[in-house]
Amino acid sequence: MLTWIRLWPVFVFPVLGLNLIGFFPTGGYQGQYYGGGPVREWAVNTFLLPLLSVPQAEKVVAWFSQATVMEECFLYGIIALNLNVFLMPVFYGLGNMIIKINNWISIKELQLKRSAAR
């Protein structure tokens, strides 16, 4: 039987991946930037700015362009936390469905073995 103790990666790995990728340092290679900087910028552009009015979005863009790496990481942490709040019920439902299907299969196998033994 499958339980939540054996299914903990369903919660941990997507959340850690979402949170940690934006905190990586940014490095450049052949004119391209890799690491957390582009991810933090993408998160602000995708998840924060569409929710704000135009004057507020302009203030956030002006602040973000002058922010230090720590300030960018702080803002990204807040955005990632809000995304996690919305994703947790999805991961819970996915884990619950996996558990129910796996347990149903185990019960059916046991019933077939019992009926074959009779």
N, C-alpha and C positions, 0 to 999 in steps of 0.2 A: 504494500500500500504506500502511496505517495503522500507525504505530509509537507507542511510549510517549512519544516526544518531542513528537509532535503531539497526544497525548491527556492532557497534564499537567493540564488543568483538571478532569478527573474526580477527581483527588486534591486539588488545591489549593482549589478554591472551596467544597466542602462543609466542609472542615476549617477554613478561614478563617472561613466564616460561623458555624460552631458556636462557634469560639473568640472571635471579635470581638464578637458580639452581647452577651455578658455583661459586657464591659468598657466599654460605652458609659455615659456619665453618665446619671443619673436626673433627670428633670424632671417637673414636674406641670403639668397643664392641666385646668381645670374639675373639680377633685377626683379626677382620674385620674392615675396615675403611669405614665410611659413611660420606656423606656431599659433600662439594664442591671440596675437594682435588682430589678425583678420577675422578670427572667430568672434572676438569681443565686438568688433565693429559690425559684423554681420548680425549679431544678436541685437545690438542697439537699433540697427536699421530695420530689422525684420519684426521684432517683438515690442519695442518701446515706442519708436517714433510714430507708427501708425495710430497709436492710442492717444497721442497728445494733439492739442490744437497747434496751429501753425506757429504762433508766437512762442509757445512753450517748447515746441520741437526745435525752433531756431536757437533758443537758449541752451537746450541740451546739446545740440550740435556744436555750438560755440564753446561750451564747457568741455565737451568730450575731446575737441581738437586741442585744447590746452591742458588736458588732464595728464597726470603722471600715470605710470604703469599701475601703481597701487590703487589709484582712484578708478582707473578703468576696470581693474579686477574687482573692486568693491561693487561697482555698478553691474558688472557681469554676474557677480555672485547673487545679487538681488534678482536679476532677470532669471537666472538658472533656478533659483529657489521657487519663484513663481511658476516656472514651467514644470518643476517637479510636483508642485501641488496639483496641477492638472493631469500629470501623467500617472501619478500613483493609483488613482482609481482604475485606469486602463490596465496597468500592470497587475493590480489585484484581480481584476476580472479575468485577465489572461491566465494568471496562476491558478485561480479557482477553477477555470474551465479545464486546464491541464490536469489538475488533481482529480476532478470528477470523472473525466474520461479515462484516466489511468486506473482509478479505483473501480470503475464500472467494468473495464476489461479484466481486471484481476478477479472480480467477483464472478463474472461470466466463465472465466477459465476454471475457477474452483467448482462452480456448479456443474460444468461439463465433466470434470474429473469425477465428481461425486456420482453423477448419473451414469457414467461409464463403469464405475466400480460396482454399481448395484446389479 
